[in-house]
């Protein structure tokens, strides 16, 4: 396994970049001592867990407006793999992504386009992250067009995901059709896996919205069920036995 240390002048300091089995790179979080992605493949995990297992690739072909909530931008793989799938489809659908990130230093390193985990990234990905522009407050934005005439609006919101400002941005940007739930593990970041958080996401999600996550822990499933989501374990393409797929149940106040 190949590993590289980040330059000490970058944030997070002394983080460890690690090459995964598919050739893409991930990072060991210096505080949590956890990798951002599975050793089986950072890019493979993003594509198989979030794109293939959610059915979003079929939705791209329908030519509608598709909104994705990306919980935990991290190294950018989930958002960029989603954009890549949209581009590859040649869709004329409008794609809107709202990525949440609490680590501004990590985000700025991502924007640099020179981070160790960005080795091997193609020019489209690098241009997208370097093209994110500050729109005021904690909000950053990038746009582009697909070959099919579809438009991308990618927002990144920096700050505590459970703050009033972030929740306000969530509710304003929704309703979301898909949720990529990928903060750090329930053990390391329990607040982002609690009933209160999943209830907030249920408010921001469309009826029957699809939520995908790697964690199948009992407390995660219980928290989702308690906040209005229907959950199911699904088989994986990695060393893990199962991933989790959930659908937001209808509420009495939903429009008919």
GIJO-V217589 format. One record per pair of residues at least 12 apart in sequence whose C-alpha atoms are under 6 Angstrom apart, sorted by the first residue. I is the first residue (numbers start at 0). J is the second residue. D is the distance in Angstrom with one decimal. If there is no record, write none. Layout:
# GIJO-V217589
<<I:J:D> <I:J:D>>
This chain:
# GIJO-V217589
<<1:17:5.9> <1:18:5.4> <2:16:5.5> <2:17:4.4> <3:15:5.7> <3:16:5.0> <4:16:5.9> <10:104:5.0> <10:105:5.9> <14:29:5.4> <15:27:5.1> <19:38:4.9> <19:39:5.9> <19:40:4.8> <20:39:4.9> <20:40:5.1> <21:40:4.8> <23:41:5.9> <24:116:4.5> <25:116:5.6> <45:77:5.1> <59:90:5.8> <60:90:5.9> <62:91:5.5> <62:92:4.0> <63:92:4.8> <64:92:5.6> <64:93:4.6> <64:94:6.0> <65:94:5.0> <66:95:4.7> <66:96:5.8> <66:175:4.8> <66:176:5.4> <67:96:4.7> <67:175:5.5> <67:177:4.8> <67:178:5.8> <68:96:5.9> <68:97:5.1> <68:178:4.7> <69:97:5.9> <69:98:4.4> <69:179:4.9> <70:99:5.3> <70:179:5.8> <70:180:5.1> <70:181:5.6> <71:99:5.3> <71:100:5.4> <71:181:5.3> <71:182:4.7> <72:98:5.5> <72:99:5.7> <72:100:5.4> <86:145:5.5> <89:146:5.4> <89:147:4.7> <90:147:5.1> <90:149:5.9> <91:147:4.7> <91:148:4.9> <91:149:3.8> <92:149:4.9> <93:149:5.1> <93:150:4.8> <93:151:6.0> <94:151:4.9> <95:151:5.9> <95:152:4.8> <95:153:5.8> <96:153:4.8> <97:154:4.8> <97:155:5.7> <98:155:4.6> <99:155:5.9> <99:156:5.1> <100:157:5.0> <101:157:5.4> <101:158:4.6> <101:159:5.4> <110:128:5.0> <110:129:4.8> <112:125:5.5> <137:156:5.3> <137:157:4.8> <138:155:5.8> <138:156:4.7> <139:154:5.6> <139:155:5.0> <140:153:5.6> <140:154:4.5> <141:153:5.2> <170:203:5.1> <173:203:5.5> <174:203:5.2> <174:204:4.7> <174:205:4.9> <175:204:4.5> <175:205:5.4> <176:205:5.6> <176:208:4.6> <177:208:5.5> <177:209:4.8> <177:210:5.7> <178:210:4.5> <179:211:5.3> <180:212:5.1> <193:222:5.7> <194:222:4.4> <194:226:5.8> <197:226:5.9> <198:226:4.8> <206:247:5.8> <206:249:5.5> <207:246:5.2> <207:247:4.8> <207:248:5.9> <208:246:5.4> <208:247:5.3> <209:245:5.7> <209:246:4.7> <210:244:5.7> <210:245:5.0> <211:243:5.9> <211:244:4.8> <212:243:5.4> <213:242:4.7> <215:243:5.6> <227:248:5.7> <228:245:6.0> <228:246:5.4> <228:247:4.5> <228:248:5.5> <229:245:5.3> <229:246:5.1> <230:244:5.8> <230:245:4.2> <231:243:5.9> <231:244:5.4>>
